[in-house]
Amino acid sequence: MRKQLIALVLTPILAISSAQAADAVRWVDLPKKIGTGKAREYTVTTRDGNTKKGTTLAITPTGIQLGDSSPIISREEVAQVRVHHHQHILDAAGAPTESAFADSGEGWLISPVMIPFMCVVYAATAPPAMAVEAVRRMLPDKVIKVAP
């Protein structure tokens, strides 16, 4: 029974990647399809089969640049972009607390008062955030084919 339940849950998750790669995406729609995120690794595959990796991605009208100092890969050469989520599990645990207090401005002025509140927020949000991150790690890479 347990194996059947695991197979029932994992089969759709593993099929997501092939479903996402079915249609080629136009160049102008590529930024919307890829999205933005802090903890991602990008792999660009060119039409001749070469791959290049980076943790930042800049899409320009002429091509894609991985990182600030890498050369631009022209848009005619780009065959697909693979997006891999690689956030650390402990970063996921602290993310809700960090975002809750990121807008406090001069945080060091109010931190002694806020420490008990931060502990309560962390205790309440860390377990669900870690569970969500564990599920996200099981998801396959997002593969986006680029239309020529």
mmCIF file of the C-alpha atoms, coordinates in Angstrom:
data_MODEL
# 
_entry.id   MODEL 
# 
loop_
_atom_site.group_PDB 
_atom_site.id 
_atom_site.type_symbol 
_atom_site.label_atom_id 
_atom_site.label_alt_id 
_atom_site.label_comp_id 
_atom_site.label_asym_id 
_atom_site.label_entity_id 
_atom_site.label_seq_id 
_atom_site.pdbx_PDB_ins_code 
_atom_site.Cartn_x 
_atom_site.Cartn_y 
_atom_site.Cartn_z 
_atom_site.occupancy 
_atom_site.B_iso_or_equiv 
_atom_site.pdbx_formal_charge 
_atom_site.auth_seq_id 
_atom_site.auth_comp_id 
_atom_site.auth_asym_id 
_atom_site.auth_atom_id 
_atom_site.pdbx_PDB_model_num 
ATOM 1   C CA . MET A 1 1   ? 0.000  0.000  0.000   1.00 0.00 ? 1   MET A CA 1 
ATOM 2   C CA . ARG A 1 2   ? 2.783  2.406  0.921   1.00 0.00 ? 2   ARG A CA 1 
ATOM 3   C CA . LYS A 1 3   ? 4.683  1.770  -2.345  1.00 0.00 ? 3   LYS A CA 1 
ATOM 4   C CA . GLN A 1 4   ? 1.516  2.362  -4.347  1.00 0.00 ? 4   GLN A CA 1 
ATOM 5   C CA . LEU A 1 5   ? 0.943  5.678  -2.579  1.00 0.00 ? 5   LEU A CA 1 
ATOM 6   C CA . ILE A 1 6   ? 4.524  6.781  -3.239  1.00 0.00 ? 6   ILE A CA 1 
ATOM 7   C CA . ALA A 1 7   ? 4.228  5.772  -6.908  1.00 0.00 ? 7   ALA A CA 1 
ATOM 8   C CA . LEU A 1 8   ? 0.912  7.629  -7.154  1.00 0.00 ? 8   LEU A CA 1 
ATOM 9   C CA . VAL A 1 9   ? 2.504  10.819 -5.814  1.00 0.00 ? 9   VAL A CA 1 
ATOM 10  C CA . LEU A 1 10  ? 5.861  10.623 -7.619  1.00 0.00 ? 10  LEU A CA 1 
ATOM 11  C CA . THR A 1 11  ? 4.596  9.750  -11.111 1.00 0.00 ? 11  THR A CA 1 
ATOM 12  C CA . PRO A 1 12  ? 2.921  13.139 -11.776 1.00 0.00 ? 12  PRO A CA 1 
ATOM 13  C CA . ILE A 1 13  ? 5.864  14.983 -10.219 1.00 0.00 ? 13  ILE A CA 1 
ATOM 14  C CA . LEU A 1 14  ? 8.363  13.253 -12.496 1.00 0.00 ? 14  LEU A CA 1 
ATOM 15  C CA . ALA A 1 15  ? 6.166  13.842 -15.556 1.00 0.00 ? 15  ALA A CA 1 
ATOM 16  C CA . ILE A 1 16  ? 6.115  17.610 -15.020 1.00 0.00 ? 16  ILE A CA 1 
ATOM 17  C CA . SER A 1 17  ? 9.489  18.169 -16.708 1.00 0.00 ? 17  SER A CA 1 
ATOM 18  C CA . SER A 1 18  ? 8.498  16.470 -19.946 1.00 0.00 ? 18  SER A CA 1 
ATOM 19  C CA . ALA A 1 19  ? 5.167  18.293 -19.992 1.00 0.00 ? 19  ALA A CA 1 
ATOM 20  C CA . GLN A 1 20  ? 6.910  21.641 -19.594 1.00 0.00 ? 20  GLN A CA 1 
ATOM 21  C CA . ALA A 1 21  ? 9.349  20.938 -22.433 1.00 0.00 ? 21  ALA A CA 1 
ATOM 22  C CA . ALA A 1 22  ? 6.640  20.078 -24.950 1.00 0.00 ? 22  ALA A CA 1 
ATOM 23  C CA . ASP A 1 23  ? 6.185  23.506 -26.565 1.00 0.00 ? 23  ASP A CA 1 
ATOM 24  C CA . ALA A 1 24  ? 8.929  25.825 -27.734 1.00 0.00 ? 24  ALA A CA 1 
ATOM 25  C CA . VAL A 1 25  ? 8.812  29.302 -26.212 1.00 0.00 ? 25  VAL A CA 1 
ATOM 26  C CA . ARG A 1 26  ? 9.296  32.469 -28.269 1.00 0.00 ? 26  ARG A CA 1 
ATOM 27  C CA . TRP A 1 27  ? 12.232 34.688 -27.327 1.00 0.00 ? 27  TRP A CA 1 
ATOM 28  C CA . VAL A 1 28  ? 10.032 37.572 -26.162 1.00 0.00 ? 28  VAL A CA 1 
ATOM 29  C CA . ASP A 1 29  ? 8.119  35.241 -23.805 1.00 0.00 ? 29  ASP A CA 1 
ATOM 30  C CA . LEU A 1 30  ? 11.260 33.648 -22.356 1.00 0.00 ? 30  LEU A CA 1 
ATOM 31  C CA . PRO A 1 31  ? 11.732 35.986 -19.342 1.00 0.00 ? 31  PRO A CA 1 
ATOM 32  C CA . LYS A 1 32  ? 8.130  35.406 -18.265 1.00 0.00 ? 32  LYS A CA 1 
ATOM 33  C CA . LYS A 1 33  ? 8.439  31.641 -18.644 1.00 0.00 ? 33  LYS A CA 1 
ATOM 34  C CA . ILE A 1 34  ? 11.732 31.385 -16.756 1.00 0.00 ? 34  ILE A CA 1 
ATOM 35  C CA . GLY A 1 35  ? 10.717 33.727 -13.945 1.00 0.00 ? 35  GLY A CA 1 
ATOM 36  C CA . THR A 1 36  ? 13.013 35.103 -11.295 1.00 0.00 ? 36  THR A CA 1 
ATOM 37  C CA . GLY A 1 37  ? 14.374 33.617 -8.124  1.00 0.00 ? 37  GLY A CA 1 
ATOM 38  C CA . LYS A 1 38  ? 17.276 33.847 -5.758  1.00 0.00 ? 38  LYS A CA 1 
ATOM 39  C CA . ALA A 1 39  ? 18.261 30.207 -5.524  1.00 0.00 ? 39  ALA A CA 1 
ATOM 40  C CA . ARG A 1 40  ? 18.448 28.905 -9.054  1.00 0.00 ? 40  ARG A CA 1 
ATOM 41  C CA . GLU A 1 41  ? 21.034 27.384 -11.310 1.00 0.00 ? 41  GLU A CA 1 
ATOM 42  C CA . TYR A 1 42  ? 20.631 27.887 -15.042 1.00 0.00 ? 42  TYR A CA 1 
ATOM 43  C CA . THR A 1 43  ? 21.968 25.595 -17.756 1.00 0.00 ? 43  THR A CA 1 
ATOM 44  C CA . VAL A 1 44  ? 21.825 26.854 -21.332 1.00 0.00 ? 44  VAL A CA 1 
ATOM 45  C CA . THR A 1 45  ? 22.138 24.260 -24.082 1.00 0.00 ? 45  THR A CA 1 
ATOM 46  C CA . THR A 1 46  ? 23.143 25.533 -27.501 1.00 0.00 ? 46  THR A CA 1 
ATOM 47  C CA . ARG A 1 47  ? 21.990 24.125 -30.840 1.00 0.00 ? 47  ARG A CA 1 
ATOM 48  C CA . ASP A 1 48  ? 25.327 22.318 -31.292 1.00 0.00 ? 48  ASP A CA 1 
ATOM 49  C CA . GLY A 1 49  ? 24.922 20.542 -27.918 1.00 0.00 ? 49  GLY A CA 1 
ATOM 50  C CA . ASN A 1 50  ? 27.280 22.585 -25.724 1.00 0.00 ? 50  ASN A CA 1 
ATOM 51  C CA . THR A 1 51  ? 26.101 23.493 -22.232 1.00 0.00 ? 51  THR A CA 1 
ATOM 52  C CA . LYS A 1 52  ? 26.991 26.420 -20.017 1.00 0.00 ? 52  LYS A CA 1 
ATOM 53  C CA . LYS A 1 53  ? 25.955 26.888 -16.372 1.00 0.00 ? 53  LYS A CA 1 
ATOM 54  C CA . GLY A 1 54  ? 25.525 29.877 -14.118 1.00 0.00 ? 54  GLY A CA 1 
ATOM 55  C CA . THR A 1 55  ? 23.607 31.119 -11.083 1.00 0.00 ? 55  THR A CA 1 
ATOM 56  C CA . THR A 1 56  ? 22.455 34.351 -12.703 1.00 0.00 ? 56  THR A CA 1 
ATOM 57  C CA . LEU A 1 57  ? 20.757 34.788 -16.043 1.00 0.00 ? 57  LEU A CA 1 
ATOM 58  C CA . ALA A 1 58  ? 20.290 37.939 -18.092 1.00 0.00 ? 58  ALA A CA 1 
ATOM 59  C CA . ILE A 1 59  ? 18.103 37.805 -21.193 1.00 0.00 ? 59  ILE A CA 1 
ATOM 60  C CA . THR A 1 60  ? 18.800 40.536 -23.735 1.00 0.00 ? 60  THR A CA 1 
ATOM 61  C CA . PRO A 1 61  ? 17.324 41.079 -27.205 1.00 0.00 ? 61  PRO A CA 1 
ATOM 62  C CA . THR A 1 62  ? 20.531 39.666 -28.696 1.00 0.00 ? 62  THR A CA 1 
ATOM 63  C CA . GLY A 1 63  ? 21.110 36.668 -26.406 1.00 0.00 ? 63  GLY A CA 1 
ATOM 64  C CA . ILE A 1 64  ? 21.567 35.211 -22.938 1.00 0.00 ? 64  ILE A CA 1 
ATOM 65  C CA . GLN A 1 65  ? 24.348 35.983 -20.489 1.00 0.00 ? 65  GLN A CA 1 
ATOM 66  C CA . LEU A 1 66  ? 25.148 33.651 -17.591 1.00 0.00 ? 66  LEU A CA 1 
ATOM 67  C CA . GLY A 1 67  ? 26.862 35.690 -14.896 1.00 0.00 ? 67  GLY A CA 1 
ATOM 68  C CA . ASP A 1 68  ? 28.177 39.222 -15.136 1.00 0.00 ? 68  ASP A CA 1 
ATOM 69  C CA . SER A 1 69  ? 31.475 38.514 -16.874 1.00 0.00 ? 69  SER A CA 1 
ATOM 70  C CA . SER A 1 70  ? 30.559 35.634 -19.181 1.00 0.00 ? 70  SER A CA 1 
ATOM 71  C CA . PRO A 1 71  ? 30.129 36.176 -22.922 1.00 0.00 ? 71  PRO A CA 1 
ATOM 72  C CA . ILE A 1 72  ? 26.648 36.529 -24.377 1.00 0.00 ? 72  ILE A CA 1 
ATOM 73  C CA . ILE A 1 73  ? 25.262 33.427 -26.078 1.00 0.00 ? 73  ILE A CA 1 
ATOM 74  C CA . SER A 1 74  ? 23.428 34.670 -29.170 1.00 0.00 ? 74  SER A CA 1 
ATOM 75  C CA . ARG A 1 75  ? 19.720 33.940 -29.356 1.00 0.00 ? 75  ARG A CA 1 
ATOM 76  C CA . GLU A 1 76  ? 20.171 31.942 -32.569 1.00 0.00 ? 76  GLU A CA 1 
ATOM 77  C CA . GLU A 1 77  ? 22.449 29.514 -30.705 1.00 0.00 ? 77  GLU A CA 1 
ATOM 78  C CA . VAL A 1 78  ? 20.157 28.913 -27.678 1.00 0.00 ? 78  VAL A CA 1 
ATOM 79  C CA . ALA A 1 79  ? 18.217 25.639 -27.916 1.00 0.00 ? 79  ALA A CA 1 
ATOM 80  C CA . GLN A 1 80  ? 16.947 25.267 -24.358 1.00 0.00 ? 80  GLN A CA 1 
ATOM 81  C CA . VAL A 1 81  ? 17.261 26.648 -20.853 1.00 0.00 ? 81  VAL A CA 1 
ATOM 82  C CA . ARG A 1 82  ? 17.135 24.350 -17.828 1.00 0.00 ? 82  ARG A CA 1 
ATOM 83  C CA . VAL A 1 83  ? 16.242 25.913 -14.463 1.00 0.00 ? 83  VAL A CA 1 
ATOM 84  C CA . HIS A 1 84  ? 17.316 24.016 -11.360 1.00 0.00 ? 84  HIS A CA 1 
ATOM 85  C CA . HIS A 1 85  ? 16.202 25.023 -7.888  1.00 0.00 ? 85  HIS A CA 1 
ATOM 86  C CA . HIS A 1 86  ? 19.096 24.706 -5.441  1.00 0.00 ? 86  HIS A CA 1 
ATOM 87  C CA . GLN A 1 87  ? 18.168 26.516 -2.249  1.00 0.00 ? 87  GLN A CA 1 
ATOM 88  C CA . HIS A 1 88  ? 19.711 25.094 0.908   1.00 0.00 ? 88  HIS A CA 1 
ATOM 89  C CA . ILE A 1 89  ? 17.228 23.543 3.312   1.00 0.00 ? 89  ILE A CA 1 
ATOM 90  C CA . LEU A 1 90  ? 18.340 25.778 6.208   1.00 0.00 ? 90  LEU A CA 1 
ATOM 91  C CA . ASP A 1 91  ? 17.954 28.874 4.020   1.00 0.00 ? 91  ASP A CA 1 
ATOM 92  C CA . ALA A 1 92  ? 14.367 27.804 3.404   1.00 0.00 ? 92  ALA A CA 1 
ATOM 93  C CA . ALA A 1 93  ? 13.794 27.511 7.142   1.00 0.00 ? 93  ALA A CA 1 
ATOM 94  C CA . GLY A 1 94  ? 14.914 31.095 7.768   1.00 0.00 ? 94  GLY A CA 1 
ATOM 95  C CA . ALA A 1 95  ? 13.308 32.662 4.695   1.00 0.00 ? 95  ALA A CA 1 
ATOM 96  C CA . PRO A 1 96  ? 9.895  33.488 6.252   1.00 0.00 ? 96  PRO A CA 1 
ATOM 97  C CA . THR A 1 97  ? 11.494 35.186 9.250   1.00 0.00 ? 97  THR A CA 1 
ATOM 98  C CA . GLU A 1 98  ? 13.977 37.041 7.050   1.00 0.00 ? 98  GLU A CA 1 
ATOM 99  C CA . SER A 1 99  ? 11.282 38.367 4.743   1.00 0.00 ? 99  SER A CA 1 
ATOM 100 C CA . ALA A 1 100 ? 9.054  39.370 7.664   1.00 0.00 ? 100 ALA A CA 1 
ATOM 101 C CA . PHE A 1 101 ? 11.754 41.606 9.109   1.00 0.00 ? 101 PHE A CA 1 
ATOM 102 C CA . ALA A 1 102 ? 13.529 42.726 5.932   1.00 0.00 ? 102 ALA A CA 1 
ATOM 103 C CA . ASP A 1 103 ? 11.450 45.912 5.676   1.00 0.00 ? 103 ASP A CA 1 
ATOM 104 C CA . SER A 1 104 ? 12.129 47.062 9.229   1.00 0.00 ? 104 SER A CA 1 
ATOM 105 C CA . GLY A 1 105 ? 14.699 49.602 8.014   1.00 0.00 ? 105 GLY A CA 1 
ATOM 106 C CA . GLU A 1 106 ? 16.971 50.208 10.967  1.00 0.00 ? 106 GLU A CA 1 
ATOM 107 C CA . GLY A 1 107 ? 16.549 46.681 12.313  1.00 0.00 ? 107 GLY A CA 1 
ATOM 108 C CA . TRP A 1 108 ? 19.369 46.918 14.794  1.00 0.00 ? 108 TRP A CA 1 
ATOM 109 C CA . LEU A 1 109 ? 17.427 49.551 16.762  1.00 0.00 ? 109 LEU A CA 1 
ATOM 110 C CA . ILE A 1 110 ? 14.440 47.329 17.411  1.00 0.00 ? 110 ILE A CA 1 
ATOM 111 C CA . SER A 1 111 ? 16.124 43.925 17.471  1.00 0.00 ? 111 SER A CA 1 
ATOM 112 C CA . PRO A 1 112 ? 16.268 43.481 21.296  1.00 0.00 ? 112 PRO A CA 1 
ATOM 113 C CA . VAL A 1 113 ? 12.534 44.048 21.470  1.00 0.00 ? 113 VAL A CA 1 
ATOM 114 C CA . MET A 1 114 ? 11.807 41.855 18.476  1.00 0.00 ? 114 MET A CA 1 
ATOM 115 C CA . ILE A 1 115 ? 13.918 38.815 19.427  1.00 0.00 ? 115 ILE A CA 1 
ATOM 116 C CA . PRO A 1 116 ? 11.111 36.988 21.293  1.00 0.00 ? 116 PRO A CA 1 
ATOM 117 C CA . PHE A 1 117 ? 8.698  37.731 18.457  1.00 0.00 ? 117 PHE A CA 1 
ATOM 118 C CA . MET A 1 118 ? 11.239 36.540 15.868  1.00 0.00 ? 118 MET A CA 1 
ATOM 119 C CA . CYS A 1 119 ? 11.683 33.279 17.782  1.00 0.00 ? 119 CYS A CA 1 
ATOM 120 C CA . VAL A 1 120 ? 7.926  32.655 17.747  1.00 0.00 ? 120 VAL A CA 1 
ATOM 121 C CA . VAL A 1 121 ? 7.680  33.454 14.031  1.00 0.00 ? 121 VAL A CA 1 
ATOM 122 C CA . TYR A 1 122 ? 10.626 31.171 13.274  1.00 0.00 ? 122 TYR A CA 1 
ATOM 123 C CA . ALA A 1 123 ? 9.197  28.312 15.342  1.00 0.00 ? 123 ALA A CA 1 
ATOM 124 C CA . ALA A 1 124 ? 5.867  28.604 13.561  1.00 0.00 ? 124 ALA A CA 1 
ATOM 125 C CA . THR A 1 125 ? 7.170  29.008 9.994   1.00 0.00 ? 125 THR A CA 1 
ATOM 126 C CA . ALA A 1 126 ? 10.343 26.895 9.821   1.00 0.00 ? 126 ALA A CA 1 
ATOM 127 C CA . PRO A 1 127 ? 8.747  23.409 9.795   1.00 0.00 ? 127 PRO A CA 1 
ATOM 128 C CA . PRO A 1 128 ? 6.270  24.152 6.980   1.00 0.00 ? 128 PRO A CA 1 
ATOM 129 C CA . ALA A 1 129 ? 8.942  26.014 4.989   1.00 0.00 ? 129 ALA A CA 1 
ATOM 130 C CA . MET A 1 130 ? 11.317 23.064 5.298   1.00 0.00 ? 130 MET A CA 1 
ATOM 131 C CA . ALA A 1 131 ? 8.551  20.663 4.214   1.00 0.00 ? 131 ALA A CA 1 
ATOM 132 C CA . VAL A 1 132 ? 7.782  22.794 1.155   1.00 0.00 ? 132 VAL A CA 1 
ATOM 133 C CA . GLU A 1 133 ? 11.478 22.964 0.297   1.00 0.00 ? 133 GLU A CA 1 
ATOM 134 C CA . ALA A 1 134 ? 11.772 19.176 0.604   1.00 0.00 ? 134 ALA A CA 1 
ATOM 135 C CA . VAL A 1 135 ? 8.934  18.754 -1.910  1.00 0.00 ? 135 VAL A CA 1 
ATOM 136 C CA . ARG A 1 136 ? 10.470 21.369 -4.243  1.00 0.00 ? 136 ARG A CA 1 
ATOM 137 C CA . ARG A 1 137 ? 13.738 19.407 -4.220  1.00 0.00 ? 137 ARG A CA 1 
ATOM 138 C CA . MET A 1 138 ? 11.855 16.367 -5.555  1.00 0.00 ? 138 MET A CA 1 
ATOM 139 C CA . LEU A 1 139 ? 10.512 18.321 -8.531  1.00 0.00 ? 139 LEU A CA 1 
ATOM 140 C CA . PRO A 1 140 ? 12.443 17.896 -11.763 1.00 0.00 ? 140 PRO A CA 1 
ATOM 141 C CA . ASP A 1 141 ? 14.267 20.758 -13.439 1.00 0.00 ? 141 ASP A CA 1 
ATOM 142 C CA . LYS A 1 142 ? 12.179 23.162 -15.476 1.00 0.00 ? 142 LYS A CA 1 
ATOM 143 C CA . VAL A 1 143 ? 13.217 22.682 -19.112 1.00 0.00 ? 143 VAL A CA 1 
ATOM 144 C CA . ILE A 1 144 ? 12.265 25.404 -21.577 1.00 0.00 ? 144 ILE A CA 1 
ATOM 145 C CA . LYS A 1 145 ? 12.853 24.856 -25.286 1.00 0.00 ? 145 LYS A CA 1 
ATOM 146 C CA . VAL A 1 146 ? 13.484 28.058 -27.214 1.00 0.00 ? 146 VAL A CA 1 
ATOM 147 C CA . ALA A 1 147 ? 11.810 28.551 -30.595 1.00 0.00 ? 147 ALA A CA 1 
ATOM 148 C CA . PRO A 1 148 ? 14.292 29.281 -33.405 1.00 0.00 ? 148 PRO A CA 1 
# 
